[in-house]
Amino acid sequence: MIYPFWINKNNNHKKMTIETNSNKQFETITKDGVEFLNVGNQLRAYYDANPQAEVYLVKKEETKGRIAKAGEIVKCIEDGQEAVQIAEEGDIILQNKSDQGEYIYRHGKGTVEQRIEKFNEAYEAHPNKDGLYVDKGCRPAKLATENISGLASWGGTTETKAGGYIIRDGDGAYTIAAESIQDYRFATKEEILARVPGAKIEEIAEGMYATIQANLEK
């Protein structure tokens, strides 16, 4: 599991408060006996306020992909939580190596055509293996130090237990479940510079790079 050296130095897992219109700490919700901090549509603000270093993640291996049929029901399972997604014809259904279920790529975000266009920007077909795709992404991410539930950048619910990651995605964010982190690794310096034009990075550990904080504040 990816678990950076800087987390929990003092065994301190205090909940984070960010400035909101009501200026109140977020409420918690309980799912199957597990308590999550419910940040709702403030997930990106929560991400920005998170003091963890912003690192970059890439997928280790290929992802299974197939085209959905209209009305196909897809069961998405993360951190033991099951959600049902209903596909439109042409949607792309993906499954990473560690996934117990499948998921619709960017479920509910824009039109099917827009989701396919975004998929083609992020993935390419494996040259020798049918049904497998190579992820071209390089995801800016921060470690989640508590159980988090919120609205993903594409509008659906996204959540992770502590030990997962929150991913910056355009003007929004989404999470990678703690149990799915094994599918990812830290990006190399060369991958970051090639896939994230203009990124200003620094080495924070041997072979581990983070965005320079001053660059984030601009």
BAZA-782465 format. One line per 10 residues: number of its first residue (from 1); their letters; for each residue x, y, z of N, C-alpha, C. Coordinates in Angstrom, 3 decimals. Last residue first. Layout:
NUM) a) X Y Z X Y Z X Y Z ~ ...
// end
This chain:
218) kelnaqitay) -0.545 30.073 -6.165 -0.698 31.101 -7.185 -2.108 31.099 -7.750 ~ -0.220 27.956 -4.487 -0.860 29.138 -3.931 -1.070 30.245 -4.952 ~ 1.216 26.028 -5.832 -0.193 25.769 -5.548 -0.932 27.041 -5.142 ~ 3.768 27.081 -5.783 3.086 26.976 -7.069 1.591 26.769 -6.876 ~ 4.448 26.757 -3.163 4.316 28.124 -3.667 3.574 28.140 -5.000 ~ 4.737 23.973 -2.989 3.592 24.642 -2.370 3.376 26.047 -2.906 ~ 5.466 21.916 -5.688 5.984 22.962 -4.819 4.822 23.795 -4.295 ~ 4.283 18.611 -5.662 4.153 19.961 -6.209 4.694 20.964 -5.208 ~ 6.690 15.983 -5.193 5.475 16.702 -4.822 5.472 18.057 -5.506 ~ 8.065 12.687 -5.566 8.012 14.102 -5.924 6.665 14.706 -5.560
208) mgeaieeika) 10.387 10.261 -4.735 9.014 10.721 -4.512 8.970 12.234 -4.698 ~ 13.024 9.414 -4.816 12.129 8.956 -5.857 10.687 9.378 -5.684 ~ 13.373 9.999 -1.485 14.070 9.391 -2.607 13.063 8.832 -3.616 ~ 11.247 12.833 -0.977 11.871 11.608 -0.485 12.533 10.988 -1.702 ~ 10.667 15.069 -2.314 10.413 15.093 -0.872 10.914 13.828 -0.194 ~ 11.662 17.087 -4.935 11.790 15.742 -4.373 11.614 15.828 -2.866 ~ 9.253 19.190 -6.541 10.463 19.019 -5.743 10.471 17.605 -5.196 ~ 7.914 20.900 -9.438 7.972 19.838 -8.443 9.288 19.858 -7.678 ~ 5.607 22.360 -11.365 6.822 22.690 -10.623 6.891 21.731 -9.444 ~ 4.278 21.752 -14.585 4.319 21.395 -13.161 5.667 21.776 -12.550
198) gpvralieek) 4.172 22.185 -17.305 4.271 23.347 -16.427 4.327 23.025 -14.949 ~ 2.252 19.310 -18.032 3.030 20.449 -18.527 3.007 21.624 -17.548 ~ 2.285 16.373 -17.092 1.698 17.554 -16.436 2.515 18.780 -16.852 ~ 3.670 14.450 -18.481 2.208 14.361 -18.475 1.522 15.569 -17.846 ~ 6.392 15.038 -18.252 5.842 14.725 -19.567 4.325 14.825 -19.591 ~ 6.770 15.462 -15.539 7.114 16.544 -16.457 6.518 16.311 -17.841 ~ 5.963 12.927 -14.548 5.261 14.150 -14.157 5.517 15.263 -15.167 ~ 7.834 11.193 -15.703 6.409 11.045 -16.008 5.640 12.309 -15.678 ~ 10.216 12.104 -14.534 10.055 12.181 -15.985 8.582 12.070 -16.384 ~ 9.807 11.499 -11.838 9.972 12.894 -12.243 9.717 13.054 -13.736
188) tafrydqise) 7.231 8.975 -11.552 8.618 9.420 -11.605 8.660 10.893 -12.028 ~ 4.453 8.589 -9.321 5.003 8.906 -10.636 6.471 9.294 -10.515 ~ 3.789 5.882 -7.147 4.159 7.284 -7.298 4.797 7.495 -8.665 ~ 1.109 3.661 -8.163 2.455 3.925 -7.653 2.723 5.410 -7.802 ~ -1.840 1.571 -7.769 -1.133 2.788 -8.144 0.287 2.800 -7.581 ~ -3.229 -0.512 -6.741 -3.202 -0.415 -8.200 -2.342 0.754 -8.683 ~ -3.298 -0.165 -4.043 -2.320 -1.118 -4.553 -2.226 -1.090 -6.077 ~ -5.497 1.381 -3.538 -4.214 2.061 -3.695 -3.142 1.132 -4.256 ~ -7.867 0.208 -2.934 -7.505 0.270 -4.353 -6.132 0.898 -4.585 ~ -8.397 0.472 -0.270 -8.112 -0.879 -0.748 -7.659 -0.900 -2.209
178) aaityagdgd) -8.999 3.199 -0.103 -7.775 2.684 0.504 -7.398 1.320 -0.046 ~ -10.239 4.646 -3.157 -10.430 3.899 -1.921 -9.112 3.309 -1.426 ~ -9.766 7.839 -4.222 -9.385 6.465 -4.514 -9.457 5.708 -3.203 ~ -12.111 10.516 -4.901 -11.254 9.719 -4.028 -10.885 8.385 -4.666 ~ -12.024 13.755 -6.511 -12.662 12.472 -6.212 -11.692 11.665 -5.365 ~ -12.783 17.182 -7.394 -11.923 16.143 -6.825 -12.716 14.847 -6.716 ~ -12.731 20.091 -9.532 -13.286 19.249 -8.472 -12.275 18.263 -7.937 ~ -11.718 21.326 -11.685 -12.164 22.197 -10.600 -12.713 21.405 -9.419 ~ -9.553 18.678 -12.340 -10.129 19.918 -12.856 -10.473 20.850 -11.717 ~ -9.086 16.947 -9.653 -9.564 16.665 -11.001 -10.261 17.892 -11.543
168) riiyggakte) -7.133 15.488 -7.175 -7.551 16.762 -7.771 -7.883 16.522 -9.228 ~ -8.099 12.871 -5.077 -7.488 13.228 -6.351 -8.029 14.565 -6.841 ~ -7.241 11.456 -2.057 -8.150 12.397 -2.699 -7.430 12.909 -3.938 ~ -6.714 8.016 -1.080 -6.240 9.303 -1.590 -7.396 10.137 -2.124 ~ -6.643 6.053 1.964 -6.870 6.234 0.540 -6.355 7.604 0.117 ~ -6.238 6.407 4.603 -5.245 5.597 3.919 -5.453 5.590 2.420 ~ -9.582 6.250 5.717 -8.237 6.790 5.920 -7.217 5.842 5.306 ~ -11.825 5.363 3.023 -11.400 5.315 4.408 -10.004 5.918 4.508 ~ -13.628 7.331 0.688 -12.508 6.474 1.030 -12.311 6.465 2.535 ~ -15.975 8.128 -1.924 -15.557 8.044 -0.526 -14.365 7.121 -0.369
158) ttggwsalgs) -18.405 9.833 -3.824 -17.085 9.216 -3.787 -16.622 9.200 -2.334 ~ -21.354 10.146 -5.762 -20.739 10.033 -4.442 -19.387 9.343 -4.553 ~ -21.196 12.136 -8.835 -21.611 11.015 -8.003 -20.924 11.033 -6.648 ~ -20.006 14.300 -10.198 -21.325 14.453 -9.612 -21.802 13.321 -8.729 ~ -17.429 14.384 -11.081 -18.451 14.075 -12.091 -19.851 14.022 -11.506 ~ -16.005 14.900 -8.790 -15.974 15.928 -9.830 -16.994 15.651 -10.924 ~ -18.081 13.629 -6.078 -16.965 13.580 -7.012 -17.086 14.663 -8.066 ~ -18.941 14.591 -2.875 -19.383 14.522 -4.260 -18.168 14.594 -5.172 ~ -17.890 12.439 -0.117 -18.247 13.707 -0.744 -18.746 13.492 -2.155 ~ -16.305 11.231 2.772 -17.357 11.023 1.785 -17.722 12.380 1.198
148) inetalkapr) -13.527 9.807 4.457 -14.093 10.959 3.766 -15.178 10.509 2.790 ~ -11.700 9.084 7.306 -12.709 8.572 6.392 -13.492 9.738 5.795 ~ -8.439 10.643 7.213 -9.668 10.255 7.903 -10.648 9.736 6.865 ~ -6.423 11.341 5.597 -6.044 10.927 6.945 -7.251 10.592 7.804 ~ -5.615 10.830 2.313 -6.754 11.042 3.211 -6.389 10.495 4.586 ~ -3.025 12.404 0.490 -3.446 11.302 1.343 -4.629 11.706 2.212 ~ -3.617 13.823 -2.682 -3.233 14.006 -1.287 -3.801 12.856 -0.462 ~ -2.514 14.198 -6.126 -3.255 13.535 -5.051 -2.721 13.909 -3.678 ~ -2.658 14.317 -9.612 -2.254 15.032 -8.394 -3.126 14.554 -7.245 ~ -1.991 11.641 -11.761 -3.004 12.248 -10.904 -2.395 13.003 -9.724
138) cgkdvylgdk) -1.666 11.122 -14.894 -0.721 11.411 -13.821 -1.499 12.265 -12.825 ~ -2.719 8.781 -17.480 -2.886 9.833 -16.491 -1.736 9.969 -15.509 ~ -2.915 6.798 -19.278 -1.916 7.824 -19.579 -1.891 8.922 -18.523 ~ -3.354 3.378 -18.944 -3.708 4.678 -18.380 -2.578 5.667 -18.651 ~ -4.215 1.123 -21.403 -3.100 1.710 -20.665 -3.487 3.116 -20.228 ~ -6.549 -1.558 -21.413 -6.197 -0.181 -21.737 -5.078 0.315 -20.831 ~ -7.875 -4.532 -22.913 -7.069 -3.876 -21.882 -6.625 -2.499 -22.366 ~ -9.137 -5.689 -25.057 -9.922 -5.446 -23.853 -9.150 -4.817 -22.713 ~ -6.287 -7.439 -26.286 -7.644 -6.947 -26.496 -8.368 -6.762 -25.166 ~ -3.014 -6.604 -26.302 -4.000 -7.320 -25.497 -5.384 -6.691 -25.670
128) nphaeyaenf) -1.161 -5.053 -27.648 -1.143 -6.502 -27.875 -2.237 -7.274 -27.155 ~ -1.442 -2.345 -27.033 -1.093 -2.730 -28.412 -1.218 -4.221 -28.700 ~ -4.285 -1.182 -25.289 -3.037 -1.939 -25.210 -2.694 -2.458 -26.603 ~ -5.578 2.048 -26.023 -5.712 0.598 -26.107 -4.344 -0.068 -26.019 ~ -5.281 4.621 -23.569 -5.053 4.143 -24.931 -5.117 2.620 -24.928 ~ -6.804 7.303 -21.661 -6.395 5.916 -21.868 -6.083 5.661 -23.336 ~ -7.477 10.010 -21.675 -6.829 9.454 -20.483 -6.265 8.049 -20.683 ~ -8.725 10.608 -24.040 -7.616 11.465 -23.631 -6.800 10.810 -22.517 ~ -10.724 8.728 -24.055 -9.691 8.620 -25.083 -8.498 9.521 -24.796 ~ -12.291 9.748 -21.954 -11.625 8.450 -21.815 -10.481 8.327 -22.818
118) keirqevtgk) -13.279 12.072 -23.114 -12.392 12.184 -21.949 -11.617 10.881 -21.748 ~ -14.885 10.898 -25.095 -13.791 11.792 -25.471 -12.775 11.922 -24.337 ~ -16.722 9.543 -23.490 -15.843 8.783 -24.380 -14.643 9.625 -24.794 ~ -17.976 11.705 -22.272 -17.258 10.736 -21.438 -16.284 9.908 -22.283 ~ -19.126 12.916 -24.487 -18.107 13.652 -23.737 -17.303 12.710 -22.843 ~ -20.941 10.905 -25.221 -19.897 11.325 -26.169 -18.770 12.059 -25.443 ~ -22.638 10.889 -23.018 -21.830 9.703 -23.326 -20.667 10.093 -24.237 ~ -22.332 14.124 -21.369 -22.971 13.159 -22.247 -22.072 11.947 -22.439 ~ -21.611 14.831 -17.874 -21.782 15.191 -19.275 -22.530 14.126 -20.056 ~ -21.305 12.262 -15.689 -20.696 13.544 -16.034 -20.846 13.823 -17.529
108) ghryiyegqd) -22.220 9.704 -15.086 -23.131 10.831 -14.923 -22.566 12.185 -15.308 ~ -19.062 8.374 -14.399 -20.500 8.117 -14.395 -21.319 9.390 -14.155 ~ -16.406 8.002 -15.294 -16.978 9.339 -15.083 -18.506 9.304 -15.118 ~ -16.975 4.761 -16.318 -16.023 5.862 -16.364 -16.740 7.206 -16.321 ~ -18.533 2.672 -14.068 -18.702 3.406 -15.315 -17.779 4.615 -15.283 ~ -16.923 -0.234 -12.676 -17.483 1.107 -12.558 -17.571 1.752 -13.931 ~ -17.087 -3.421 -10.933 -16.718 -2.572 -12.060 -17.243 -1.162 -11.796 ~ -15.662 -5.025 -7.998 -16.722 -4.779 -8.975 -16.180 -3.958 -10.129 ~ -13.246 -5.272 -6.805 -14.195 -6.363 -6.642 -15.337 -6.243 -7.647 ~ -10.088 -4.332 -8.142 -11.514 -4.037 -7.976 -12.340 -5.305 -7.794
98) sknqliidge) -7.446 -4.709 -8.691 -7.875 -5.020 -7.323 -9.384 -4.841 -7.122 ~ -7.247 -3.958 -11.441 -6.845 -5.288 -10.994 -7.413 -5.648 -9.629 ~ -10.228 -2.183 -12.494 -8.811 -2.270 -12.166 -8.509 -3.634 -11.559 ~ -12.519 -1.852 -14.991 -12.219 -2.645 -13.798 -10.716 -2.714 -13.629 ~ -15.102 0.071 -16.643 -13.716 -0.260 -16.325 -13.618 -1.128 -15.085 ~ -17.138 0.826 -19.331 -17.087 0.176 -18.021 -15.666 -0.312 -17.780 ~ -18.387 3.518 -21.041 -17.223 2.643 -20.902 -17.161 2.135 -19.468 ~ -21.445 3.858 -22.914 -20.607 4.129 -21.748 -19.461 3.123 -21.680 ~ -23.051 2.873 -24.917 -21.790 3.483 -25.311 -20.902 3.868 -24.142 ~ -26.076 3.538 -23.315 -25.419 2.831 -24.416 -24.168 3.581 -24.859
88) eaiqvaeqgd) -25.541 4.126 -19.824 -26.164 4.479 -21.089 -25.417 3.732 -22.189 ~ -25.872 2.272 -16.750 -25.137 2.751 -17.910 -26.053 3.204 -19.032 ~ -26.157 2.854 -13.397 -26.906 2.439 -14.579 -26.279 3.096 -15.802 ~ -24.673 1.583 -10.429 -24.653 2.567 -11.502 -25.411 2.009 -12.709 ~ -24.744 1.127 -6.980 -25.249 0.661 -8.268 -25.232 1.818 -9.263 ~ -22.248 0.365 -4.553 -23.130 1.336 -5.192 -23.537 0.785 -6.548 ~ -20.998 -0.833 -1.489 -21.500 -1.136 -2.828 -22.447 -0.048 -3.317 ~ -18.033 -0.798 0.365 -19.315 -0.131 0.124 -19.755 -0.374 -1.318 ~ -15.486 -1.799 0.595 -16.578 -2.616 1.100 -17.957 -2.018 0.900 ~ -13.965 0.093 -0.748 -13.847 -0.005 0.709 -15.015 -0.769 1.314
78) eickviegak) -16.294 -0.087 -3.347 -15.089 0.564 -2.835 -15.088 0.513 -1.322 ~ -17.877 -1.334 -6.148 -17.568 -1.620 -4.746 -16.252 -0.954 -4.376 ~ -20.549 -1.147 -8.339 -19.259 -0.548 -7.998 -19.022 -0.758 -6.509 ~ -22.283 -2.826 -10.705 -22.064 -2.765 -9.261 -20.641 -2.304 -8.984 ~ -24.402 -1.748 -13.242 -23.014 -2.000 -12.866 -22.880 -1.843 -11.358 ~ -26.778 -2.552 -15.596 -26.552 -2.245 -14.187 -25.146 -2.681 -13.801 ~ -27.626 -1.108 -18.704 -26.855 -2.121 -17.981 -26.586 -1.658 -16.550 ~ -28.913 0.750 -20.272 -29.604 0.264 -19.088 -28.862 -0.791 -18.306 ~ -27.222 -0.225 -23.176 -28.181 0.710 -22.580 -28.900 0.056 -21.408 ~ -24.019 -1.686 -22.502 -25.305 -1.706 -23.185 -26.247 -0.738 -22.473
68) airgkteekk) -20.608 -0.477 -22.628 -21.850 -0.834 -21.939 -23.027 -0.890 -22.896 ~ -17.511 -1.823 -23.573 -18.582 -0.898 -23.895 -19.888 -1.386 -23.269 ~ -14.682 -2.215 -21.336 -15.653 -2.720 -22.302 -16.749 -1.682 -22.501 ~ -11.466 -2.885 -19.909 -12.495 -1.965 -20.372 -13.428 -2.618 -21.377 ~ -9.015 -3.213 -17.383 -9.987 -3.859 -18.257 -11.053 -2.846 -18.659 ~ -5.865 -1.607 -17.402 -7.231 -1.628 -16.892 -8.138 -2.339 -17.893 ~ -2.423 -2.427 -16.605 -3.508 -2.127 -17.522 -4.865 -2.250 -16.822 ~ -0.687 -1.056 -13.686 -0.966 -2.040 -14.720 -2.132 -1.600 -15.603 ~ -0.298 1.178 -12.024 0.795 0.228 -12.254 0.557 -0.633 -13.489 ~ -1.208 4.564 -12.587 -1.597 3.172 -12.437 -0.426 2.258 -12.798
58) vlyveaqpna) 0.230 7.207 -10.645 -0.058 6.589 -11.936 -0.437 5.139 -11.682 ~ 0.146 10.224 -8.743 -0.058 8.787 -8.829 -0.311 8.365 -10.272 ~ 1.952 12.695 -6.996 1.353 12.270 -8.254 1.304 10.751 -8.317 ~ 1.194 14.836 -4.154 2.048 13.938 -4.918 1.320 13.530 -6.195 ~ 1.125 17.404 -1.991 0.466 16.954 -3.213 1.462 16.144 -4.040 ~ 1.283 16.781 1.519 1.952 17.154 0.273 1.181 16.615 -0.923 ~ -1.440 17.793 3.677 -0.558 16.782 3.108 0.084 17.287 1.822 ~ -3.323 19.610 4.572 -1.913 19.990 4.669 -0.946 18.951 4.105 ~ -6.218 20.521 2.835 -5.474 19.385 3.388 -3.981 19.705 3.416 ~ -7.449 22.486 1.433 -7.092 22.791 2.818 -6.260 21.685 3.464
48) dyyarlqngv) -7.962 21.245 -0.998 -7.060 22.398 -0.986 -6.585 22.721 0.428 ~ -9.823 19.282 -0.126 -8.532 18.902 -0.712 -7.526 20.058 -0.598 ~ -11.937 20.905 0.613 -11.301 20.056 1.622 -9.912 19.638 1.144 ~ -12.570 21.896 -1.878 -12.117 22.826 -0.844 -11.413 22.072 0.276 ~ -13.394 19.502 -3.073 -12.224 20.199 -3.611 -11.683 21.196 -2.590 ~ -15.657 18.876 -1.474 -14.498 17.979 -1.507 -13.255 18.671 -2.042 ~ -18.069 20.101 -1.088 -16.872 20.848 -0.686 -15.607 19.985 -0.735 ~ -20.391 18.764 -1.439 -19.804 19.389 -2.625 -18.575 20.237 -2.298 ~ -19.673 16.620 1.299 -20.591 16.997 0.229 -19.889 17.596 -0.976 ~ -18.294 15.707 3.435 -17.949 17.056 2.983 -18.813 17.515 1.804
38) nlfevgdkti) -18.624 13.812 6.124 -19.378 14.095 4.905 -19.129 15.533 4.461 ~ -16.565 11.473 7.444 -16.780 12.911 7.433 -17.428 13.258 6.093 ~ -17.959 8.366 8.476 -17.287 9.163 7.454 -17.569 10.644 7.694 ~ -17.830 5.411 10.345 -18.142 6.837 10.344 -17.287 7.565 9.307 ~ -19.309 2.278 9.900 -18.102 3.077 9.695 -18.489 4.548 9.581 ~ -21.638 0.800 9.959 -20.884 0.927 11.194 -19.605 1.737 11.089 ~ -22.613 1.151 7.374 -22.203 -0.190 7.828 -21.291 -0.108 9.045 ~ -21.930 4.477 7.676 -22.279 3.461 6.691 -21.720 2.124 7.143 ~ -22.756 7.598 8.961 -22.314 6.249 9.275 -22.833 5.279 8.228 ~ -21.434 10.925 8.747 -22.453 9.943 8.408 -21.884 8.567 8.701
28) tefqknsnte) -20.910 14.147 10.236 -20.470 12.795 9.925 -21.677 11.935 9.568 ~ -20.529 17.566 9.087 -21.196 16.513 9.828 -20.619 15.155 9.436 ~ -17.868 19.986 9.288 -18.732 19.082 8.547 -19.343 18.032 9.457 ~ -18.027 22.930 11.291 -17.356 21.709 10.918 -18.343 20.772 10.232 ~ -19.047 26.057 9.866 -19.192 24.969 10.824 -18.426 23.752 10.335 ~ -19.491 28.262 8.239 -18.322 28.261 9.111 -18.440 27.201 10.211 ~ -21.354 28.491 6.347 -21.870 28.405 7.704 -20.745 28.415 8.738 ~ -19.701 28.612 4.119 -20.671 29.682 4.343 -21.191 29.686 5.774 ~ -16.459 27.597 5.356 -17.645 27.413 4.523 -18.597 28.562 4.824 ~ -13.144 26.805 5.832 -14.101 27.891 5.831 -15.248 27.576 4.869
18) itmkkhnnnk) -12.663 23.599 7.385 -12.349 24.607 6.381 -13.431 25.681 6.430 ~ -11.182 21.391 9.649 -12.248 22.363 9.446 -11.799 23.345 8.371 ~ -10.481 17.960 10.090 -10.117 19.238 9.499 -11.351 20.135 9.359 ~ -9.821 15.962 12.955 -10.662 16.312 11.824 -10.327 17.735 11.373 ~ -6.678 14.474 13.787 -7.731 15.441 14.057 -8.528 15.718 12.791 ~ -4.807 12.382 14.286 -5.780 12.298 13.203 -6.946 13.238 13.470 ~ -1.636 11.862 15.177 -2.664 12.893 15.298 -3.583 12.838 14.086 ~ 0.809 10.630 15.595 -0.429 9.882 15.832 -1.623 10.822 15.977 ~ 2.706 12.295 14.597 2.425 12.399 16.031 1.166 11.631 16.414 ~ 2.789 11.619 11.924 4.044 11.661 12.661 3.813 11.673 14.165
8) niwfpyim) 0.870 11.084 9.906 0.685 10.611 11.272 1.989 10.600 12.073 ~ 2.909 11.040 6.980 1.603 10.995 7.615 1.679 10.483 9.054 ~ 5.312 10.968 5.649 5.026 12.159 6.449 3.705 12.088 7.202 ~ 5.670 8.723 4.074 6.381 8.787 5.349 5.917 9.926 6.240 ~ 2.707 7.339 2.512 3.858 8.231 2.604 4.402 8.390 4.018 ~ 1.855 4.512 1.347 1.580 5.177 2.622 2.761 6.086 2.950 ~ 0.499 2.228 -0.784 1.200 3.504 -0.768 0.857 4.216 0.533 ~ 0.850 -1.198 0.000 0.000 0.000 0.000 0.881 1.242 0.000
// end
